[in-house]
């Protein structure tokens, strides 16, 4: 039986607020809004003053990864930590401050002081590299790999119980078509025993006539008499042709990258809506980038994927018959394959773009570890926001629904979509309900629990037709759930992701994070907070 490919996003590694101003509780006395530097100074002071309670010791180092400032002036500063100069997996924490800078509390991935007896490994780097390459080959049984190499990094692992010294080894190579393959293994630096492993590549995959969205508007640039598929209004985002080439990269070190030859046009009317015109796929890619940018900015006040106003770029026609699409933080770019025409078509559909670029948002904020339950939440976050981007577009040629990748699948895939949020188990592998074994599933299937929660929170249980698609969502506890709408789902999940979730958040912690987010946005014991609780209970979380 043909194995089913998964969409892939490469994750290699500041939010603001806009519309939430209308729903965050007003303070009695308006406070002047702090800037990022002031928020960090206040958080640094709070961290120092509460160091003992937070198990922050002199052996640790801290660095700021993200800052969120609410409309009322409340601040949330996210830190990464080191111990003995080594990065700590699961050491991240978020310091919460009131509008006047007073300390409110902290969200932590671990409560440990991060200490280990020694930062000198027993297992050598060479041995760790060998374990990494072996893990890659074992994970890709049946695939002929070339140019395989591995890069071990000494870390403190605080994600898997008591802190311990570990090697985080990324192994990478290329398949027979030159497409990238990568895997991470986390191993005990004293014994060499494997602690965890996961894919380094996160699956999934003027106007212009697109492949999937009909004729869509495009903002372009003009150079002389030539138009360029480049949008100065959205941070300089642009789309280029990879010319069916692939990257020559190992572990983020590249000695050659597939190009991104900027698409140009003479009349500012792009594409033909067919694969015969190479710019048709470029239209979809640019449209997807534009729409995702607009969704995050107009709905959540986020200025670009990293929150810094910087635009990403796209490469289309990557590789030959490449059945994937991926986001890469190293180039801050999206890359799309054309598909093989049998399992997938070109992977430039709108919800795919929203999904993959949302991995970039997760990387810049909670940085959910891509294994176990946190990995399922990482994938679900991209499915949730990819779906909300599709609804946001209000495109009659691709109406919003709760199917993932329905436009790109072809007959040999054997399903109408990659995943189904109303009843995830319809793909035969995803989980509808939480159980203690969910953490052992591939992250694309453990994501089903959060996808199911998100659907129930937005739409409620029972049968419905949405976007011309019939949806039917049961509950795991036999209850009837009333939805609160997809807009409130998006606001609650975004706040939970950017303010409360950390790298080690599991499903129980995600319940708490979303309840806290709903309380912030709509008030304690509000109908929205009660709906969040009911939807989690309906998928057996809590």
N, C-alpha and C positions, 0 to 999 in steps of 0.2 A: 504493500500500500504506500502510495506516495506520501512522504512526510509533508506536513503543512508548514510552510515558511511563516515567520513572524516579522512584522515591521520592526525595523531597527533604528535606534537613534544613538549616536555616539555621545556619551557624556564623559568629557575629559576635564575637567576643571583644573534698586532702592525704591523700595516702593514708596509712593505717595498716596494721598487719598483725594477723591473728588466727589463722586456721587454719594459715598457713604456719609458725607457731612449731613445729609438730610435725615439720617436714621440714627447716628450716634447720639447718645444722651447729651443734652446741652449742660454745660457747667454753669453754676450760678453767677460766676464772675469771669468774664472773658480774659484769657491769659494771652500775652503776646506769643505768637507761634515761634518756637525755637528753630534754629537751623541745625543742620546735621552736626556741625562741630560742637555746638552747645549741648546737643543731645548726648553725644559721645562723652563729653566732659562730665556731665551729670551721671551717666551710667558708670563711667570709670570710678567716680567717687563712691557711688552706691556699692559697686563691686568691692572696693577696698574696705568700706565700712562694714560690709557683711561677709567678708572673706571667710571667717571661721564657720559661720552657719552654712555657707555654700561650698565648703571644702575646697576653697581656692588657696593654695599654698605658695610659698616663695619659690618652690621648684617648678611652678607652672608659668607659662607665658600665655598671653591673650592677644588676639587680633580681631578687629571688627570686620565682619563680613557683610552686614546689612543693617540698615536703619529704617524704621517705619515711624512716621510722625502723624498722629491722628489729627483730624480737623480741630479737636478741642485742645490740642497741644500735648496730649499724652505721647510718650515716646517708648519705643521698643527697640533695643539695641542688641543685635545678635553677635555673639563672640564664638570664634574657634579657639581651642586651647592646645598648648603643647605641654609635655612633661619631659624635663631633662633635655630640652631642645628637639624632641621628637613629636610629630603630629599625633594627636589623639583621636582615634575613631570613636565617636560617641562622646566626645568631650565638649560639644557645643552647648551653649546656653543662651537664653534671651532674658535680658534685664528689662523689667517693666517699670516705667516711671509715670507719675501723675503729671498734669499740665504744669504744676509749679516745680517739677523736677524731683519731688519726693519719691522715695523707693516704694514700689507696690508689691514686688515679688519677682520671682525668677522661674522660667521654664527650663528644665534641665534634661538632657538625654541620660545622664547618670548622676547619682548622688555621691559617688566615690571621690576620694581625694586624688585619684589617678596614679598613686604611687606604685612602683614596682621595685623589687629588690635590686635590680641592676638593669642598665640600658646597654649592656654588652651581650650580644647574642652568642649562643653556643653553636647554632646552625649558621654556616657561612653564607654570604651573599650568593656565592656560586651554587651552593646546594639549594638555596631558595629559588634561584633562577631555574634550576633543573626541575624542581617541583612545579613551578609555574608552567613550563613548556609541556610537562607530562600532563598537567591538568587540562591544558588547551587541547592537546591531541585526544585525550580521553573524552572531552566534551564534544569533539568534532569527529567522532568515529565514522569512517567511511568517506571522509573528505581528505583529499590530498593537499597538504599544506606546504608552502614554500616560504622562504625568508622568515622563518620562525625565530623569534628572539624574545627575551624576557628581561624585565627591569624590576628588581626587588627594591622595596622601600621599607626601612625599619620604622615601625610605628608602635604606639601603645594602643592595644585593642581594649576598649571599655564598652563595646557593644554586646559582647557575649559573656556576660558575667563579670567576675572580678577582673580588674585590669591586669594585663599581661603583655610582655614584650612579644611582638609578632612581626613577621614579614608580610607585607602586602605586595604581592608580585603580580604584575600585569604582563601577560604573555600575548604576543600578537604575531600574525602572519598573514598570508594571502592564500586564497583558494586557487583552483586551476585557471579561473578567469581573471585573476588579479584583484578580486574583491576582498575587502578587509575582514579578518576574523580576529577576535580578541576575547580573552578570558582573564578573570582575576581570581587568585587563590590567596586566602589568608591562612597563614600557618604559624604555629607556635615557634618562636625563635629559640626556644631551649630544646624542644623535642622534635620539631619538624612535623608534628601532627597537624593535619588540616583542621582548621576551625570553621571555615566557610568558603564558598566560592560562588561566583556569579559571572554572567556575561558582562564584558566591558561595553558591549554595544547594546543599548536598550531597544527591544523590539517595539515593535508595534506588532513603517515604512515609511493719453488719448483714449482708446478702447481696443479691446481685443476679443477675438473669437477663441474661447477656451475649449478644452476637451470636455470638461464636466459642468461648467457653470454658465454656459451660454455666452452671450456678448457682455463683457464686463468693463467698467470704467478703469482707466489707468492714468496715473500721473507720471509723466515722462519728462525728460530733459532734452533740450535741443542744442546741438553743436554744429554750427554752420547750417547746412541744409539737411542735416541728418538728425533723426530723433533717436534717443537712447532710452532703453528700458531701465531707467534710474529715477528714483523718486526723492527729490530734495526735501519734500514736505514731511517725510517719515524717516529722518535720520540718514538719508542717502542710501536707502535700500535699493538693491539692483539685482538683476538676474542675468546670468551668463551661461554659455554653452560649455559643458565639460568635454564635448567632442568625443564622447564614448571612451574617454581615458579614465584611469583610476589613480588614486594617491599612492605614492611610495612612502609610506610612513610606518614607523614602528614606535609604539609607546609615545605617540605625540611628537616624535622627532621625524621630520620629513626631509628627505633629500630630493623630493619631487612631488608636486601636487598636480592633480588634474586641473586644467585651466578653468576659468570662468570668463570666457570671451563674451564681453558685453553685447547683448542683442541690440541691433540697430534697425531702423526702418525709415523708409523715405516719405511715408504719408501719415504716420502716427496711427494707423489702423493695423493691428498686429494679429497674426495668426489666421488660420482658416477653419479652426475647429476640428481639424483632422491631424493624424500623425504624419501625414505627408509633408506638412509644414512644421519644421523644427521649432518655430517660435510659438506654436499653439501650446505646447507644454510649458513654455516660458510664461505665457499669459496666465495659466493656472497658478504657477509658482509665485509670480509677482502678486497676483490677486490674493492668494493665500497669505502672503506676508503682510500685505496692506491691511487685510481684514483682521488678522490676528493683532497687528499693531493697534488698529483702531479699537478693537474690543478691549484690550487691556487698558488703553489710555482713557477711553470714554466711559467705560464701566467701572474700572478700578483705580483710575488715576495713575496708572503705571506708565512711565514714559520710556517705552522700549522694553525689550526682553530683560535686560539687566537693570532697568530703571534709570539709566544714565543718558537717555536720548540717542544712543548710538544705534544706527540701523544695521541689521544683518544683511547678508546677501545670499543668493541662491545659485546653485549649480544644477542644471538639468541635463539629461542624456548622459548620466554617469555610468560608465562600464558598459557591458554588453549583456542585455537581458537581465539586468540586475533587479532582483525582486525585493528591494528595500529602499528606505529613505532614512536619512539620519541627520540629527543636529550635532554639531561639533563645536564645543566651547573654544577650542584652540583657534579655529578660523572664524568663530562667531558666524557660522554659516549653516544653511540648510542644503542638503544634497539629495537629489532624487534620481532613482533608477527608472528605466523605461518599462520594467517588467518583462517577462518572457512571452506575454500574450496568451498564455495557457492558464497559468495560475493567477497572475496579476497583469493588469495593464499599467500604463504609466502611473507612478505613485504620487501624482501631484494634486490629489483631491483636497478639497477645502478642509475637511475634518482631519485629514492626515497632517496637513500643514499646521493646523492649530494644535494637534497632539504633539508633534515633534518639537515645535517652538516652545511649547509649555514645559518640556523637559528643561529648556534653558532657564525658564522662570524658577522651576524647582531647584535647579542647581545653584541659582543666585540667592535662594532664600533658605528653605528648610533643608535642602540637600539630602533628601531622604535616601538612605543607603539602599542600593539596588539588590537586596536579597531579603528573604524572609517576608514578614508582614510589612515592614517599611518599604520593601521593593514593590509589593502589591499596591501600596498606597501611592508610590511614585507613579506607577503605570496608570492607576485609576485617576490620579490628578490630571494626567495628560488626556485621558479619555473624556473626563468631565469637561475640561476647558476646550478640548477640540470640538466636542458636541455643542458647547455654548457658543463658540465662534461660528459654527454652522448656523445655529438659530439666529445669532446676531446679524448675519449677512442678509437674511430675508431674501434669498435668491430663489426665484420660482423654479429654476432649472435644477437646483439642489436644495430642496427645502429641509429645514431642520428635522431631525429625528434622533432616536436613541440607538441607532446602529452605527458601528464604527467601521469605516472603510468600505461601505456598501458600493461606492462608485468604482473601486479599483479591482474588485474580485472578478475572476473569470471562471468558466465552467469547471475547470479541473481543481479549483479550490474546494468545491463541493458544498459551499455554504453561501447564503445570501449576503453575508458580511463577515468581517473579522471577529467582531464581538457584539454582544447584545446586552444593553444595560438594563432592560426591563426584566429579563430572565437570563442571566449570564450562562447558565448551564445549557442553553440551547446550542452553544458551540461544542457541546459534549465534553468539555474539559474544565471550564471555569466553575468556580464555587458560587452558589447563590447565598449560602449561609456560612457564618463563621463556625469553625470548630478548631480544636487544638492542632489538627493536622494541616490547616490552611498554610501555615508557615513553610511547609515542605513542598508546596506547589511551585511551579514556575511562576514568576511574578506576573506574567500576562494572564494567568488563570486565578491566582490569589487576589488579583485586582477585582475579581467579580463581586466580592463582598461589598467593597466601597462603591463600585458602579451600581450595584443593586440598591444600596442605601441612597445614593444620589438620585436615582430615578424615583424611588418611593418618596423622597423628600420633596422633589419637584412636582411629580405628577400624581402620586398616590397609587394605591393598589387597584387591581381589577383590569378590565379590558378597555382599551381606548384606541382611537386612530389618530396618529400624530404624523404630520408631514406626509400623508398618504400611505403610511405604514401602520399595520395593525400591531399594537403592543398589548401584552398581557402580563401583569406582574403579580405573582403570588407573594405571600409573606411566610416567613419561617415559623412564626408563632401563631398563625391562623387569625391574626387581627386584621382589621380594615384600617388602612392608613390614608389620611387625607393630605394631599400635597399642598405646598405653599407657593409653588411656582418656581420656574427655573431661574428667574432673576435673583430671588432670595437665596436659592441654592448656591449660585455663583458667588454672591457676596459673603456668605457664611464660609464657604470652602476657601475662598481667597484669603480672608482674614485669618482663618485657622492655619493655613499654610504659611503665611508671611509673619505671623505674630506668635503662634503657639507651638507649631510642630517643630521637631528637631530631627536630626539625622536618624535617631533610633526609634522614632514614634511607631508604635504598633497599633492594632485596631482598638484596644481599650483606651490608649492615649489619644487616638484620633477622635473617639467619642467625646472625651473630656475637652479636647481642643475645639471641636465644633460647638459643643455646648457653651464654652466660654466665649466663642466668637458670636454666637447667637445672643448671648446675654449682653455683650458689648453693643451689638447693633440694634437689638430690639427690646432689651430689658430682661431682668430676671423674671422667671415664671411667665414670660410672654408666650403667646400662641406659637411663635416661631421656635422658641427654645423647647417647648413641649413637643413640637413636631419633630425636631431633631432627635430627641430622646426616643420618641415612638418609632421613627424610621430605623434607628440603630437597633432597637429591640426587635424590630421586624426582620432583621438579618442576623439575629442571635448574638449581637454585641451588647453587653451590659445586662 
